[in-house]
Amino acid sequence: MSTVAEQFSAAAKANFEANLALYTDFTTKAFAGVEKLIDLNLTAAKASLEDSQAATKKLLAAKDLQEFFSLSVAQAQPNTEKAIAYGRHLASIATSTHADLTKAAEAQAAETKRKIIDFVEQASKNAPPGTEGAVAFVKSAIGNANAGYEQIAKSTKQAVEVIESNVNSAVDQFTLAASKSAERPVKK
């Protein structure tokens, strides 16, 4: 039978190892998200450069001012569509990275909760007589902390869903406004 101090030491070591694993997992997932973001930005920059070169060539080849303005206006719609696609892709990267990080944190929290409950159960079995009140207090405190954590997690998840909904709504409104402005006839 191990002592409470040995159990506590083992639990602390396991907790440290779990936190290190979580940190490593978070870092890996965050870097993957950054990697996707860099790839998106490089792809967008290359496409933008190519599009700018082609548009400049067309504009320089314009025979008169009317053709120049017509070509300029014609470039607005594809550029708007590309900006919208970029925004959606960026939001997708952010959402998937957030989901990965949240899933890792929730899994770690559940495992930590399980280990703490197991530790308290084992420690309470070895607790000296007369400490039942203290053990009950610790169990109650852990229960309250877990309830508080679950409420914070629920509130955070709701807040993120609202933010994602607002971003999607803003992109949709921008798309609608852009398509309406592209449909307007050009004044000559």
HUKA-V61902 format. One record per residue. N is the residue number from 0. PSI is psi in degrees with one decimal (NA if undefined). D_LAST is the distance of its C-alpha to the last C-alpha in Angstrom with 1 decimal. Layout:
n: [N & N]
psi: [PSI & PSI]
d_last: [D_LAST & D_LAST]
This chain:
n: [0 & 1 & 2 & 3 & 4 & 5 & 6 & 7 & 8 & 9 & 10 & 11 & 12 & 13 & 14 & 15 & 16 & 17 & 18 & 19 & 20 & 21 & 22 & 23 & 24 & 25 & 26 & 27 & 28 & 29 & 30 & 31 & 32 & 33 & 34 & 35 & 36 & 37 & 38 & 39 & 40 & 41 & 42 & 43 & 44 & 45 & 46 & 47 & 48 & 49 & 50 & 51 & 52 & 53 & 54 & 55 & 56 & 57 & 58 & 59 & 60 & 61 & 62 & 63 & 64 & 65 & 66 & 67 & 68 & 69 & 70 & 71 & 72 & 73 & 74 & 75 & 76 & 77 & 78 & 79 & 80 & 81 & 82 & 83 & 84 & 85 & 86 & 87 & 88 & 89 & 90 & 91 & 92 & 93 & 94 & 95 & 96 & 97 & 98 & 99 & 100 & 101 & 102 & 103 & 104 & 105 & 106 & 107 & 108 & 109 & 110 & 111 & 112 & 113 & 114 & 115 & 116 & 117 & 118 & 119 & 120 & 121 & 122 & 123 & 124 & 125 & 126 & 127 & 128 & 129 & 130 & 131 & 132 & 133 & 134 & 135 & 136 & 137 & 138 & 139 & 140 & 141 & 142 & 143 & 144 & 145 & 146 & 147 & 148 & 149 & 150 & 151 & 152 & 153 & 154 & 155 & 156 & 157 & 158 & 159 & 160 & 161 & 162 & 163 & 164 & 165 & 166 & 167 & 168 & 169 & 170 & 171 & 172 & 173 & 174 & 175 & 176 & 177 & 178 & 179 & 180 & 181 & 182 & 183 & 184 & 185 & 186 & 187]
psi: [129.6 & 155.4 & 166.5 & -38.0 & -41.6 & -40.9 & -42.8 & -42.9 & -44.5 & -40.7 & -40.7 & -42.3 & -45.3 & -39.3 & -42.4 & -45.3 & -39.4 & -41.1 & -38.0 & -42.5 & -40.7 & -45.3 & -45.0 & -43.7 & -45.3 & -47.0 & -44.3 & -45.7 & -39.2 & -43.3 & -36.9 & -41.2 & -42.6 & -39.6 & -43.8 & -41.1 & -43.5 & -43.4 & -44.2 & -46.0 & -39.2 & -43.3 & -44.2 & -40.4 & -42.9 & -47.0 & -40.0 & -43.0 & -46.3 & -43.8 & -40.2 & -41.0 & -45.1 & -42.4 & -40.2 & -41.9 & -43.4 & -43.0 & -39.0 & -23.7 & -2.2 & 138.9 & -27.1 & 176.2 & -37.6 & -46.3 & -37.8 & -47.9 & -37.0 & -43.3 & -38.7 & -45.5 & -37.3 & -26.9 & -20.9 & -44.8 & -51.2 & -36.4 & -38.7 & -43.9 & -38.7 & -39.2 & -39.8 & -44.1 & -40.5 & -46.5 & -42.4 & -41.2 & -41.3 & -44.3 & -37.5 & -42.9 & -46.3 & -43.0 & -45.5 & -37.9 & -43.8 & -43.1 & -41.8 & -44.1 & -40.4 & -43.3 & -42.6 & -43.2 & -42.0 & -39.8 & -42.7 & -42.3 & -42.4 & -41.3 & -42.4 & -43.1 & -46.0 & -43.5 & -39.6 & -43.7 & -42.9 & -43.3 & -46.5 & -40.1 & -45.4 & -42.1 & -36.6 & -28.4 & -31.1 & 4.3 & 142.9 & 155.4 & 143.8 & -3.1 & 14.0 & -38.2 & -41.2 & -41.1 & -43.5 & -39.0 & -45.0 & -43.7 & -41.5 & -42.6 & -40.8 & -42.9 & -43.7 & -41.2 & -41.5 & -41.2 & -40.7 & -43.0 & -45.3 & -37.5 & -42.0 & -43.4 & -41.9 & -44.3 & -41.5 & -42.7 & -41.9 & -41.5 & -42.5 & -40.4 & -39.4 & -43.6 & -45.7 & -40.7 & -42.8 & -40.1 & -45.4 & -39.8 & -42.1 & -42.0 & -41.4 & -41.8 & -39.7 & -41.6 & -45.7 & -45.1 & -40.1 & -40.8 & -34.9 & -41.2 & -30.2 & -25.9 & -18.4 & 139.7 & 148.0 & 130.3 & 134.9 & NA]
d_last: [92.0 & 89.6 & 89.4 & 86.5 & 85.9 & 85.6 & 83.3 & 81.2 & 81.1 & 80.1 & 77.4 & 76.0 & 75.9 & 74.2 & 71.7 & 71.0 & 70.5 & 68.2 & 66.1 & 65.9 & 64.9 & 62.2 & 60.9 & 60.8 & 59.0 & 56.5 & 55.9 & 55.5 & 53.0 & 51.0 & 50.9 & 49.7 & 46.8 & 46.0 & 46.2 & 43.7 & 41.4 & 41.7 & 41.2 & 38.0 & 36.7 & 37.7 & 36.0 & 32.8 & 32.9 & 33.5 & 30.7 & 28.4 & 29.5 & 29.1 & 25.6 & 24.6 & 26.1 & 24.4 & 20.9 & 21.7 & 22.8 & 19.6 & 17.5 & 19.9 & 19.8 & 16.0 & 16.0 & 13.0 & 10.7 & 7.8 & 10.6 & 12.0 & 9.3 & 9.3 & 13.0 & 13.3 & 11.8 & 14.1 & 17.0 & 16.8 & 18.4 & 21.3 & 22.0 & 22.2 & 24.5 & 26.6 & 27.0 & 28.1 & 30.5 & 31.9 & 32.5 & 34.3 & 36.4 & 37.3 & 38.3 & 40.3 & 42.2 & 43.0 & 44.2 & 46.4 & 47.8 & 48.6 & 50.2 & 52.4 & 53.5 & 54.2 & 56.2 & 58.3 & 59.0 & 60.0 & 62.3 & 63.9 & 64.3 & 66.0 & 68.3 & 69.2 & 69.9 & 72.1 & 74.0 & 74.5 & 75.9 & 78.1 & 79.3 & 80.1 & 82.0 & 84.0 & 84.7 & 85.8 & 88.3 & 89.8 & 89.6 & 93.0 & 94.4 & 93.3 & 89.7 & 88.4 & 86.7 & 84.9 & 83.8 & 82.5 & 80.6 & 79.0 & 78.1 & 76.6 & 74.6 & 73.2 & 72.3 & 70.5 & 68.7 & 67.6 & 66.4 & 64.5 & 62.9 & 61.9 & 60.3 & 58.4 & 57.3 & 56.2 & 54.3 & 52.6 & 51.6 & 50.1 & 48.2 & 46.8 & 45.8 & 44.0 & 42.1 & 41.2 & 40.0 & 37.9 & 36.3 & 35.6 & 34.2 & 31.9 & 30.7 & 30.1 & 28.1 & 26.0 & 25.5 & 24.5 & 22.1 & 20.5 & 20.2 & 18.7 & 16.0 & 15.4 & 15.1 & 12.3 & 9.1 & 6.3 & 3.8 & 0.0]
